Amino acid sequence: MSPITAWVFPGQGSQSVGMGAAVLAASPAARAVMAEADEALGEKLSRLIAEGPGEALERTEQAQPAILAISIALLAAARERAAAAGTTLDIPERIAGHSAGQYAAAVAAGSLSLADAVRLSRRRGDLMQVSGGGRPGAMAAILGLPENAEDSVVNAGRAHGVLVLANRNSPGQIVLSGEVDAIERAVAAATAAGAKRAVRLQVSIASHSPLMIEAAEAMRAELSAITVNDPTTPMLANADASLITTAAELRNELSNHLTGGVDWIAAVNAMAAVGTTRYVEVGAGRVLTGLVKRIPSAEGAELLSIDDLPAAAVVAA
């Protein structure tokens, strides 16, 4: 019996110069995806990914389309390998993207064309850089904070400006987002409360916070002007892991998640609830499978990279 599979797509932070190089060298299908992304943007995103410089790839407006394009290129290569072996990849029961990873997830689910998704992802990054003008944003990662201290840390930050819980990534790992002073106060409070690590991230924006309201409104307008199809496989919303099964729901998700949080624990719990026994990370690296293995509901599940397929996970064609 085939395993119940979920595909998960990483977001910003998983990028690196040279990511996917070996697969791109071996796979015509992967190179075709990158060529399509280059054409959609009117520039050589593929060259930036291959050669850097790293500082340019780190910029939000570059990192987000780059991660999207590589994720879809790696998926295309896996499908190509499966076809050559006379097999096909397992059909996922659920698809979930982490933050910007929702765009690659939407392509994999047949809801967005690659060209539209790459352009939207670039636009998303541009809008995020300017949203909240006059109110500089920041983010911080908090690891190992005692659960009973979370509210006091958040409140300590909120006393000095906008601050929200942006990501609940795994037990003991959260990300805060908001105004600079609020973030700095929250980091100090987390350290005092016994967090194993509390550090401000090297970003100048406050993702998944009210400071992104202008970006969210602009993305809603952008999404209304393109074709969006119903997902062929149910997707999971970032904020609460609710099912996304229609084009209208996906449009709402891709705008609302800019100001809402990402509850990755809830997403994994939802995937586990439908019997998922195999999580495949469709992207460069293993950021998300590293989080999944720390979530109790996924205990015992098989954690794979898309590069592992099709050898580890195929069904007869």
Steps between C-alpha positions, in 0.01 A plus 500: 500500500632843409576741784281802563723783382512874560712747306643796691659805339756720681495878502752778531810404695561174317683668210870461433732568209533186290185334631376226270817506289544124471137442405501785249814358338337159460139587418368662181160534669650699787691725262181563304330621818783741569492627142127566534558689826774709337269586213213591731719744695692630201833435673738216581376389840665165424841670476452674834410167660800327345763770547378749757603732648341375818410851615281546193334161538416582863285797400133423550400585143764255368488227763128434471480437123831312516372254761177457306678430170744253655222315681303451178817412308584227751144368480520493120828308522346242736209449264747465212696234690180315584386501136838367389460216750148422380343618825328808638531694823250433776208742482507712816203506734584854613726783381632771731736792447676687778436873445640586153506125436126526438575625149695188405230293670238672285694417183533136606127492572420627151356829625760739358714486190871511565535830312222669699629361828855622439379848409267509800779384728729777374220754548436366850864552593502855361182590687625354827810719485297821493197403709475667838696803378616720786466213746818290467438130551699215646468132592649278766537126551439366850612145580444303816271753670299347784136475387373689801724795410374554145218740587719713725768530230248602236340751737839644589556576134149627434541762769745670264332462161344257255603141568345165404581132510587453132606134486437202724745266330541212743478446874741747655559700181309819428563813296382846603437787259432869543651840556870521584471623859232242579714218362807610695299515823353155433845351435624638830192366679543156342863483607405599853224236500747221427482455123786289367542748219333831414642685201389770264498373142693668222193641325366854475132412463232373735350205311164362613417811702262797469789697351441303179145629451590713197674203338200276571257744341721541194541123462123458515473730198780316319333163559165622375654570160637152426360153444484289816364145485360281774783292651506141374623397845378672819741760632530615860467863611796645688311656788280211612563203266147523361446335162542702182300332224379789283659780301322758715643349817849499350475865398406586857783291638768658283402848613393435859809302596714812463343640816408168667732251660631159399403220737713216367418281797130524409580419137692185594227399744246537220709288266548237767125498566432365149753221554810650338793263532743667259599867481691607190674837505480646151785746502870545561607369838308350790380799699140383528565130558729615781200672656261213428713248688469710816118498491350209699211431260753410226695255715603195300422656162747474213669833423639541150641760265361523148853405390440157658219427256399294311713219643354530849140572406335378181191321388455304183416714201 
